[in-house]
């Protein structure tokens, strides 16, 4: 499913750059590679695949291979890493791999890597790569770099300027991520220092469950106007007391389920909320299972960009219809909160008023560096939609809370600034699916509304290990020496901020505003290895200035 181009690119770049600036190599055979030809300036030399095979088998470095290793000044550790890279198999079902490599998202990645690995003469090598990958996966040894080299059965050439540029882009993204994580931390600490001292230990601990016991039920719905069947999970107090009970609708992410967010829903419901979690058929776990089983050609259906926000409005209409019958007429459905995670963040922002900006999206999708943004693989699919002014705004929605939202290219700054209700954005420093530097840091510092909050959770990696969101869990598990925070700690960071936000901006409970400040995030982080930081609209301009300077300093690399 979705994987990180940065992780894949690091491996490709490391292998490529281990031969220094190699220039061009050709594989000359009808069926398998015999020689790899390198051209660098006036130097032309060949590396025999046989030399790589001997090296991979027992570490033998013959004169042929030694020339290149010496040229690249490869040390013993790098030799060992290169040998492992040649022979380490990737476990993958070749049929599943074929399906993945024929999706729109993979087509974009193949096109990018094919701009580096060309068919001789300079044509994009994406089809050659696809065939070699699938054929290698079918072999007994499995998918290895050495097998891929053997199966590149036509003449190819490496575009070394692109490899070097690609390496610079990866470094820029990694360094840029660190830069903005550190900047948010700095601004959060600065804002906390300027705020009035508060002894949070003497206040209600809103990380803990509230006073209401919670029940959970499921409701099956059918939208006849769209011929769309879906279910909703409802979390509510066991006894609905009083009038104007607040409602929050929360949208799940790609390849997820409504029930994956039951812990957050239970927390809100324990404070008196009715929380409704709708299914989005066409981009949920069932769609992923259909894709894996070969019943669908895409990981998600294109029309989900439209159907998802319409699902929220449909569910609101159904709740209005059922209010008297099922909820005793006690629900406040004229002032509703909406939340969302990842693709659900897109959904929530669209219902809150954000508009698809096709010009911005097309520009982003044409930037070479954009291929390192996993979230852009999803967003670029929207270019296949009919170009018109989509307006999903539902006026009943009065506050929006998003976590790891997909947003930067499909909406952009102009699209997001159509939102005129309070907005909370939570991001993760380890997120490979909606990377902070590509998504949240690009847009939210530029928002003009005064009721905007940006929270950063250190170590948050998009999903809990116990969940599945488009294969991100599998990706994270492949990263060595990676320590992640406890899911319960991250739940505390999310639950407390989400509750405070909706209490203030949906229920008008001003006593909770004290929790919507940097000093409270600082309090939550006491003694924790992985901390959380919060900045309000007051300090967004400083983050904006930092981002603009970052763009200016790296303009050529980003926009060339």
N, C-alpha and C positions, 0 to 999 in steps of 0.2 A: 504494500500500500504506500502511503506517503512516507518518504524518508528524507533525511537532511542532505541537500546538495552540498552544504559546507563540509559535512563529514565525508561524503563520497569524494568531493573535490580535493580535500586534504590528502587522501590516499593517492588519487591520480597525480596531483602535483608533486607529492613526495617522490613517487616513482619516477616521474618525468624529470624532475630537477636533480635527482640523484645522478643523472648523466650530464649534469650541467646544461649548457645550451646546446642541445643535440642537433637542432636544425630539422632535417627531414629524414624519415626512415621509410623504406619500402619493403613490403612483404612480397616476395616474388615466387609464387607458386599458384597452381590452379586449385589445389586442395588444401595445402597447409603451408605454414611459413618455414622457409629454409634460412633466409637471411633477412636481417634488418639493416637497411642502408642509412647511414647518417651523413647529412650534409650540413657543415657549419662553416660559413664563409667559403674559402676556396678548398677546405678540407673535405674529402669524401672518403669514408671508410665504412666497412660493413661489420656487423655483429651477427654471428651465426646463432640461430635459435638453439642449435646443438650445444653451444657454449652455455646458454642459460639453463638448459636442461641438466647439464653436468653440475653446474653450480647449485641448482635447486636440489639435486639428488644427494650430493655429498659435500657440498661446499667448495668444490674444485674451482679455482680461478685460473683459467688458462690464459695464454698470452693475448688471445683475441678479446676476452672479456676484461682482462686486467688493464688493457689500454684505456678503456672507458672508465673503469673505476678509478684509475690513477688520474685521468683527466678531470674527473669530478671531485677528486680529493676525498673519496669516501673512506671513513674510518671503520674500525672493526664493528662498532655498534651499528653503523648504518648498513654495512654489508649484511649483518644478521637480520636487520629489519627488512632489507630488500629481499633476502632469501625467503623470509616468512611471507612477505607480500606476494611472491611468485607462487607459493605452494599452498597457502592457507585457503581451504575450501569454504565457500559460502553455501549453507544449506538452503536450498530453494527447490520447490517443485517446478520443473521446466514448463509444465502446462500453465501453472499459476504465473510464472515469470513472463510467459508469452502474453497472457492476458494483461498483466500490469504494463508491459512495454508497449501495448497497443492502446492504452488510455490516452486521453488528451494531455493529462499532466505529464506522463512519461514521454510523450512525443516532444513536449517542450524541452525537457531535460536532455533527451537524446539529440535534439537539434543543437543544443548548447555544446555538449561534449563532442558532437560531430563536427562542430566548427573548429575544434582542436585536432581531432583525428579525421583527416580528409582522405577521400579517394584521390589517387594520383591525378594531378591536374588542378586540385583545389576544391573539388566538389565536396559538399557536406557528407560526412561518413556515417550519418545516423542509421541508415538501413544496414550498413556493414556491421556496425556495432550491435544492433539488435540481433542480427543473425548469429554473430559470434557468441554473444551472451547466451542465447537460447541453446545453441548447439553445445556449448561448454557445459551448461547445466544438465544436459542429457547424458554426458559421459560418466563413466564409472567413478572417476576421481572427483567429479563434481565441478562446480564453477570455481575456477582459479584463474589468476592472471595469466599463468603460463598456458593454460588451455585456451584462454581467449586469444592470446597471441598466435597460437597454432591455428586457430579457426578463423583468423583474419585472412581470408583466402584470395584476396586481390591486392594489387599494389595500393599502398596507402602512404600518406605523408603527414607528419606532425607539424602543426603550426606553432612553432616555438614562441613567437611574439605573443600569441594568445595564451600559451601556457604561463609565460612569465606574468602577463597581465592578470590571468586568473589567480595566480599565487598572490599577487599584490591585493586583489579584491578580497580574497579570503582573510589575509592579514588585516585589511582595513575593517572588515566586518567584526572580526574578533576584538581588535583594539577599540573599535567604535563602541561595541557592546560594553566593554569594561569602562570606557570613558563615561557613558551615560548612566550606567549603574552607579558609579562613584559620584557622579554629579547629582543624581537624585538623592543619594545618601547625604551628601554635603548640604544640599538645600533643605532636606528634612531636618537635619541637625540644626541648621541655622534658624529655620522657622520655629523649632522647639525652644531655642534659646530666647527668642523674642516674645514668646507667649507668656501669659500669666501662669505662675506656678500652680499646679493642681496635684493634690494627693489622691491619685486614682485608687490607691489601696483602700480608701475609706468610701469609695463610691460602689454602686452595684457592679458586680463582675458580670458584664454582658457577654463574656465568653461562655458562661454557663447557661444551661437551658432555663427558660422562663417558667412561670407558675402553671401554665396550662398543660395538661396531658394532651397528647396528639394522636389523632386517628388518621388512617390512610385508606383511601378507596380509589377505585378505578372507574372511569366513565368512558364508554365507547361512543364516538360521535361520527356523524356522516354529513359532509358538506355536499349537498346535491348540486349546487351551482358549479362545483369543480370536480364532481364525481370522486371525492377524496375522503377516504375513511381513515380515522386516526383515533387514538385513545389519549386520555389525560390521566395523570396521577394527581390526586388531590390530597394535600396534607392540611389538616385543620384542627383547631381546638376541639376536644371531645364534646364540649358544650359551648355553643355559640351564644355569648352573653353580650347584651347591649345592642346598639344600632351602629350603622356605618362601619362595619367590620372591614378592615383594609385587605385588599387583594393584591398579590404579586404573581405575575406569570413569568416563568423562567424557561428559556429556550436552550435545549441541549446542543452539543457540538456535533461535528461530522463523525459518523460511525459510532454514535453514543445512543443512550436510551434515557428517557425521562427519569427512571428510577436511579440512574447513576448519581443524581443530585439530591437524593433523599435526605442526606445529612444536613445540607444547607436548608432544605425546605422544612425539615423538622425543627431546626433552630428557630426559624422565623415563626412557624406555627405555634411554638411554645410561648411566644410573646403575643399571641392573639391574632395572627395573620392567617388568612386562607391562601395557601400557595398552590398554584396549579402548574403542572409540568406537562406540556403537550408533546406528543410524538410528532416528528416531522418525517413522514414516509418519503423515501426518495433520497434521504441523506442520513438515515439512522443506521443502527447496527444491522437491521434486516437487509437494507440495501447492500451493505458490505458483504454480508453472507451470500446474498444473491450473486454479487460480483465474483466472490471466491468460488462459487459453485458453477460459474459460467452462465448464469441466467441473466446477467446484465453485462454490458460492455464497459460501463463507467462506474467509478466509485460513488458518484452521486449524480443525480439527474440535473440537467441544466436548469430546468424550470424551478428548482429549489430557491434560486435567488428571488423569485416572485412568490412562490407558494409559502415559503417560511413566514414572511411577515403577514401574509394573508391568513395563515393559520392562527396567528395571535389575535387578529381582529375577529375571525370566526369564533374562536374560543370565548372571547369577550361577549360576543353576541349570544352564544349559547348559555353562558353564565347568566346573562340578563334574562333570557327566556326561562331559565330554571331557578332563578333567585327565589321567587315566592314559594315554589313547590318544594325545592330541596334545601333551601337555606333560610326559610322563614322570612324572606325579603330583607334580610339583615346585611347583605353585602353592599359595600360602597363600590359601585362599578362606574362611577363618574370621575373618580380620582384613583387611578390604578398605577401600581409600579410594575415595571417590566425589567427582567434581567436576562443575561445570556452568557454562555461560555463559548469562546472560539467562533465557529460558524454561527452559534447562537448569539454571540456578541454582535455580529453583522445584523442578525435578525432583530435584536432589541434596538439597535441604533436606527435601523430603517423605520421601525414602527414609531420611534421617537422623533422622526423627521429628517434623518440623513437621506441624502439623495445620491443615486448612482451618478458618478461623473465619468462619462465614457471617454472624454478627452484625456483626463488625468490617468485613467486606467490604461489607455492605449500607450501613453508616454511611458508609464512604468513598465508595461509589458515589453516595450522595445528596448529598455535599458539592459545592457549585458549583465550588470551586477545584480539585476533583479532575479536572475536565475538562482541566486544563492538564498532567496527568500522562499521558504516552503509555502508560506501562506499565499504568495503570489501565484503559485501553481493553481490554487483554487480560484483566486479572483479573476485570473485571465480567462477562465471559462466564460465569464459574463460577457466578454466581447462578442460571443455568438448570439446574444440576445438581440431582439429588434431594438434599434436605437430610438428611444423615445424618453419622455420625461416621466419616470416612474415616481409616484407619490404614494407611499405606504403609511403616511402619518395618520395615527389614530389619536384624536384629540382627548380621548379618555385617559391616555397615558400621561402621567404627570412627573415621573421620575424614572431614570434609567440607570441600571447598575450592570456593568459588563466586566468580564474576567477574560483576559487574553483575547480581546476581540480582533477578528479579521476586519480591517477597516481602511488602511492607509492608502491603498491604490484605488479600490472600488468606490470609495467616497472622497478621499482626499480632504484637504482642509476646507475647501469651499463647500463640499457636500456635507461635512460634519457641522459646519457653522450654521446650517439650517435648523439645528436643534436649539430650542430655546427653553428647555426644561433642565432641572438639575441633573448632573451626570457624574457618575463615579466610574473610574477605570482602574482595574487592577491588572498588574503585569508581573511576569516571572523572569528572574535573571537567567534561568537555565532553559528557557522555553525554546525548543527547536522548531515548533510548529508555527507559532506567530512571534518570531523573534522581536524582542523589545526594540532593538535598534532599527528594525525595518518597519514595525507596525506602530506601537504606541508612542515611541519617542518622536516619530516623524510627524505626528498630527496633533496630539493633545496639548503640547505646549503652545499651539497656535490658536486654540479655541478662545473665543471672545466672551463667552458667558461667564458670569462671576461665580456661579455655583458649580464649579468643576473641581474634582478631586482626582489625584493620581497617586495610586499606591503601588509600591514595588515590593515584592516578596522575594527575598534572597533564596536561591535554590529551588524555587518553584519551577517545575519542568512541564507545565501545561496540563498534565493529568496525574492522578493518583495511580500508583502501580497496580492497585486492585481494579482499575478501570481499563477500558480499551478505547482509544480515540484514534482511529486510522493508523494503528500500528506504532504510535509514538512510544508506547511502553517497550516494545521490542527494540526500537532504536536506542533508547536510553540504556537498556541492558547491555548493549554492545560497546558502550563507552567504558573503558577501563579506568579504575581509580576514581570513580565518580561517587561522591557521598551526597545523599539527598536528605532534606529535612523530613521529620516525621509528618505523615499526612494529618495527624491530629493537631500539630502545631500550625500547619497551614490552614486547617479548618478554623482554628481559633482566630487567626488573622482575618480570614474571610468572614466568618460568622459575626464577629464583633463589629466590623466595619459596615457590613451589609445591613445589619440591624440598626446601627446608629444612623446610617444614611436614610433608610426608609422611615425611621421614627421621626426624623427631622423634616424630611421633604415630602412625606406622604401623610404622616399623622400630625404634623406640626407640633411635635413634642420637643420643645426647645431645650429641655433638660438634657437631652442626648447630644446636643451640639458640642458639648465639651469633649466627646469622644471622636469628633471629626477634626482632629488637629494633630500636628506632628508629634506633640509631646505624648499623646496617647499611644501612637505607634512606638515611640521610644520606650514607653512603659511596658508594652506588650513584649518588646524584644529583650528585656532585661535578662541577662544570664543565658541567652540563646546564641548558639553558633550561627544560625541563620536568622537574620533580623528582617523586620519590615519597616518601610519608610513611607511617609505620607506627605505630600505637598499639596497645597490648595492653590486656587487661582492667583493668589497674591505673589507666589513665587514661580509660576509658570513662565513669565517673561524672561527670567534668568535662564531657565532651561531652554527657552526658545533662542536666546542669544547664543548659547553654547552650541545648539544644533546648527544655526546659521553659520557660525564660524567653522564648524566641522565641514559643512558643505563647501564653503569657500576654500578651505585648506586642501580639500581633496576633490575639487571640482572636475579636473581632467579625468581622474580615475573613475569617478562615479558616472559622469555624463558622456564620456567618449564612446 
